[in-house]
Amino acid sequence: MKTKTLSSRRRVITLAILLPALGATLPAEAAQHATGFESDDLGGWTTTRDMSSPNASRFDWDRHAGNTPSWYTGPERAHEGEFYLFLE
């Protein structure tokens, strides 16, 4: 039993020494962000349509309220508020 515990401790110590030496970092707590889709400006978020850009979206996002135009492809309503984003 002690050898198993000692082996686990050695692994943890080895990782604690090697990870920083290899340039690896432990993940920080993710920053939380929440936005709604009630305003037309979508909280400042935009879609890049210039396809030469590496950040371009190949999809057209639609802001919508109520059912999606085609049957069984999306929500009946927004989770919060009136509007949601979707793509078809």
Phi and psi in degrees as GROMACS dihedral restraints (atoms count N, CA, C in turn):
[ dihedral_restraints ]
;  ai    aj    ak    al  type     phi  dphi    fc
    3     4     5     6     1   -65.9    20    10
    4     5     6     7     1   -37.5    20    10
    6     7     8     9     1   -64.4    20    10
    7     8     9    10     1   -35.6    20    10
    9    10    11    12     1   -65.4    20    10
   10    11    12    13     1   -44.8    20    10
   12    13    14    15     1   -64.9    20    10
   13    14    15    16     1   -42.8    20    10
   15    16    17    18     1   -63.8    20    10
   16    17    18    19     1   -39.5    20    10
   18    19    20    21     1   -63.5    20    10
   19    20    21    22     1   -42.3    20    10
   21    22    23    24     1   -64.1    20    10
   22    23    24    25     1   -40.8    20    10
   24    25    26    27     1   -64.6    20    10
   25    26    27    28     1   -40.1    20    10
   27    28    29    30     1   -63.2    20    10
   28    29    30    31     1   -40.2    20    10
   30    31    32    33     1   -62.7    20    10
   31    32    33    34     1   -43.7    20    10
   33    34    35    36     1   -64.2    20    10
   34    35    36    37     1   -44.4    20    10
   36    37    38    39     1   -63.9    20    10
   37    38    39    40     1   -42.1    20    10
   39    40    41    42     1   -61.4    20    10
   40    41    42    43     1   -45.7    20    10
   42    43    44    45     1   -63.3    20    10
   43    44    45    46     1   -40.4    20    10
   45    46    47    48     1   -62.5    20    10
   46    47    48    49     1   -30.5    20    10
   48    49    50    51     1   -84.0    20    10
   49    50    51    52     1   -42.9    20    10
   51    52    53    54     1   -75.5    20    10
   52    53    54    55     1   -40.3    20    10
   54    55    56    57     1   -57.4    20    10
   55    56    57    58     1   -49.8    20    10
   57    58    59    60     1   -63.9    20    10
   58    59    60    61     1   -34.2    20    10
   60    61    62    63     1   -67.6    20    10
   61    62    63    64     1   -29.7    20    10
   63    64    65    66     1   -88.5    20    10
   64    65    66    67     1     1.3    20    10
   66    67    68    69     1    86.3    20    10
   67    68    69    70     1     6.3    20    10
   69    70    71    72     1   -84.1    20    10
   70    71    72    73     1   143.5    20    10
   72    73    74    75     1  -125.2    20    10
   73    74    75    76     1   151.4    20    10
   75    76    77    78     1   -75.5    20    10
   76    77    78    79     1   145.4    20    10
   78    79    80    81     1   -66.0    20    10
   79    80    81    82     1   137.1    20    10
   81    82    83    84     1   -81.0    20    10
   82    83    84    85     1   163.2    20    10
   84    85    86    87     1   -63.8    20    10
   85    86    87    88     1   131.8    20    10
   87    88    89    90     1   -66.5    20    10
   88    89    90    91     1   139.4    20    10
   90    91    92    93     1   -72.6    20    10
   91    92    93    94     1   134.4    20    10
   93    94    95    96     1   -89.6    20    10
   94    95    96    97     1   140.9    20    10
   96    97    98    99     1  -140.6    20    10
   97    98    99   100     1   134.9    20    10
   99   100   101   102     1  -133.9    20    10
  100   101   102   103     1   139.0    20    10
  102   103   104   105     1  -145.3    20    10
  103   104   105   106     1   156.1    20    10
  105   106   107   108     1  -111.4    20    10
  106   107   108   109     1   175.1    20    10
  108   109   110   111     1  -117.4    20    10
  109   110   111   112     1    23.1    20    10
  111   112   113   114     1   -75.8    20    10
  112   113   114   115     1   -32.1    20    10
  114   115   116   117     1   -93.6    20    10
  115   116   117   118     1   149.5    20    10
  117   118   119   120     1   -62.2    20    10
  118   119   120   121     1   -26.8    20    10
  120   121   122   123     1   -82.8    20    10
  121   122   123   124     1    -3.3    20    10
  123   124   125   126     1    54.0    20    10
  124   125   126   127     1    36.8    20    10
  126   127   128   129     1    67.4    20    10
  127   128   129   130     1    22.4    20    10
  129   130   131   132     1    90.0    20    10
  130   131   132   133     1    -5.2    20    10
  132   133   134   135     1   -75.2    20    10
  133   134   135   136     1   139.1    20    10
  135   136   137   138     1  -134.2    20    10
  136   137   138   139     1   162.4    20    10
  138   139   140   141     1  -109.5    20    10
  139   140   141   142     1   128.3    20    10
  141   142   143   144     1   -80.0    20    10
  142   143   144   145     1   121.3    20    10
  144   145   146   147     1  -101.4    20    10
  145   146   147   148     1    -8.4    20    10
  147   148   149   150     1   -73.2    20    10
  148   149   150   151     1   105.9    20    10
  150   151   152   153     1   -68.7    20    10
  151   152   153   154     1   -11.1    20    10
  153   154   155   156     1   -79.6    20    10
  154   155   156   157     1   -13.2    20    10
  156   157   158   159     1   -80.6    20    10
  157   158   159   160     1   138.2    20    10
  159   160   161   162     1   -67.6    20    10
  160   161   162   163     1   -16.6    20    10
  162   163   164   165     1   -98.8    20    10
  163   164   165   166     1    12.6    20    10
  165   166   167   168     1   -68.9    20    10
  166   167   168   169     1   145.8    20    10
  168   169   170   171     1   -96.2    20    10
  169   170   171   172     1   133.4    20    10
  171   172   173   174     1   -91.7    20    10
  172   173   174   175     1     7.1    20    10
  174   175   176   177     1  -122.0    20    10
  175   176   177   178     1   148.2    20    10
  177   178   179   180     1  -100.4    20    10
  178   179   180   181     1   110.5    20    10
  180   181   182   183     1   -79.7    20    10
  181   182   183   184     1   138.8    20    10
  183   184   185   186     1  -116.2    20    10
  184   185   186   187     1   136.5    20    10
  186   187   188   189     1   -93.8    20    10
  187   188   189   190     1   127.4    20    10
  189   190   191   192     1  -145.7    20    10
  190   191   192   193     1   156.1    20    10
  192   193   194   195     1  -125.7    20    10
  193   194   195   196     1   145.6    20    10
  195   196   197   198     1    82.0    20    10
  196   197   198   199     1  -162.1    20    10
  198   199   200   201     1   -65.3    20    10
  199   200   201   202     1   153.6    20    10
  201   202   203   204     1   -70.0    20    10
  202   203   204   205     1   155.9    20    10
  204   205   206   207     1   -60.8    20    10
  205   206   207   208     1   -34.1    20    10
  207   208   209   210     1  -101.1    20    10
  208   209   210   211     1   147.6    20    10
  210   211   212   213     1   -68.0    20    10
  211   212   213   214     1   141.1    20    10
  213   214   215   216     1    59.0    20    10
  214   215   216   217     1    33.1    20    10
  216   217   218   219     1  -117.0    20    10
  217   218   219   220     1     1.0    20    10
  219   220   221   222     1  -171.8    20    10
  220   221   222   223     1  -167.9    20    10
  222   223   224   225     1   -76.0    20    10
  223   224   225   226     1   162.7    20    10
  225   226   227   228     1   -83.8    20    10
  226   227   228   229     1   -22.6    20    10
  228   229   230   231     1  -163.0    20    10
  229   230   231   232     1   169.2    20    10
  231   232   233   234     1   -71.6    20    10
  232   233   234   235     1   152.2    20    10
  234   235   236   237     1   -65.8    20    10
  235   236   237   238     1   -44.8    20    10
  237   238   239   240     1  -132.5    20    10
  238   239   240   241     1   139.3    20    10
  240   241   242   243     1    77.1    20    10
  241   242   243   244     1  -155.5    20    10
  243   244   245   246     1  -106.1    20    10
  244   245   246   247     1   -31.9    20    10
  246   247   248   249     1  -107.4    20    10
  247   248   249   250     1   155.4    20    10
  249   250   251   252     1  -145.8    20    10
  250   251   252   253     1   165.9    20    10
  252   253   254   255     1  -105.7    20    10
  253   254   255   256     1   145.4    20    10
  255   256   257   258     1  -154.7    20    10
  256   257   258   259     1   167.3    20    10
  258   259   260   261     1  -138.7    20    10
  259   260   261   262     1   149.4    20    10
